[in-house]
Amino acid sequence: MAVQKVQAPRPLATPQEVADFLAVPESRLRQWRYLGTGPAYRKLANHLVRYRWSDVEEWLDRESAVA
């Protein structure tokens, strides 16, 4: 019987981590959140904004396909 490896989920990303990854200022992410045009995000307790890396990658794929 083969043993399956289960990948641990990646941690949620901070706005600064996503901004660094996309090479944009963090203020651009705030603007995209306001306009509803950026990657999907979650608001946690104390108004903390976090992103799932899979959502960021999916958004990037969609945006790249449009360009």
Secondary structure, DSSP 8 states (H G I E B T S, - for coil): ------------B-HHHHHHHHTS-HHHHHHHHHHT-S---EEEGGGEEEB-HHHHHHHHHHHHHH-
